[in-house]
C-alpha cells in the first residue's frame, strides 16, 4: 500500500484545502500579539510636538504684545494722566507752593522736582540739564559760581486749563564770566489743544513727558537731554555777546499748535511778540511755511499786569482768535500715550 502523501492527486487536494483555510488561521492569529521585537503603538494627543500645534501669530496678538511692552506703571501723582480739573485760574498772585525732589533709584540722583500747593495738589514739575553732555558741555559747579544749566519748568497753576505752559531757560555767563539774571535766555511755550495736564513718569533710563496735546517727549533720565518725541533741541548758545546769543533751541514737531515767546532776563509774556505755529498740514494754502505761522502781540494773549494769565481759558475761545488772526484752527490730535 502506497503512503498517502505519495499520491500526487491527494497532495494537490491537501494543498488546496490548506490555501482555502489560510484566512481563517490568520484571523485567529490577529487576536494574539506577535512578539517580533517591533511594537507599533498608536500615538496619543500628548505625544504631538508642541511646535506642530502652535498657530501662526495674528496681527491682533502682535498688537497686544506691543501694547503690553508699552505699559508703564504710573504711581506718582505727577505721573498720572488726566484732564484739567477746571477752566479758569485765579487772578490773585499767591505764593503758596512748595518744591520737593524726586530721587531716582538706586543712584539717588534728583530725577525732577515737583511743585505742590497747600491743598496737596501737584501744580508743576521741573528739571535741569546741568552740563557735561553734547547739549551743554560745561558742567554746573555752584561752588565755583559756574551756573551752567538748561532748565525745563512745566506749570499748571490750580490744575486749570487756562495757564498750562513750559518755560525753558538757558543760563550762560556774561563777558566777565559772571552769571546774572539779566543774562538768562527764556522761552515760554503753550501747546494746543489742551486736553491733559502735563505728566512725567520714569521708565528705566528715560523720563517720559506727556504734553497737554497728549503727545510725548522722552528725556534722558540722567542728563535730561531730549532723546525723542515731538520736541527736539540744539546746544545751549554760550556766546559771550548777549546781543548775538540765541534763545533756547527747542523745536516743536508735533501735530498741534504752539505759541512761543522769547525774552532775555525778564518774563517773556510781557511786552513781546508771540509766534504761533501749527503742525497740521494745510492743503488749502500755497504760501509755504507762512501758511502755518503768524505773529500776535503778547498783550493780546496775556494780561500785562498783576498775575500774568493767558486770556483764553477755553480752547474754543482761543481757536476763534486763531481763525481771525492766523487763518487756521486747532487740529484734532489722536495721540498714543504710554499709559499704565
Secondary structure, 3 states (H helix, E strand, C coil): CCCHHHCHHHHHHHHHHHHHHHHHHHHHHHCCCCCCCCCCCCCCHHHCCHHHHCCCCCHHHHHHHHHHHHCCCCCCHHHCCCCCCECCCCCCCCCCEEEEEEEECCCCEEEEEEEEECCCCEEEEEEEECCCECCECCCCEHHHCECCEEEEEEEEHHHECCCEEEEEEEECCCCCCCCCHHHCEEEEEEEECCCCCCEEEEECCEEEEECCCCCEEEEECCCCCEEEECEEECCCCCCCCCCCCCCCCEEECCCCEEEEEEEECCCCCCCCEEEEEECCCCCCCCCHHHHHEEEEEHHHCECCCCCCCECCCCHHHHHHHHHHHCCCCCCCCCCCCCCC
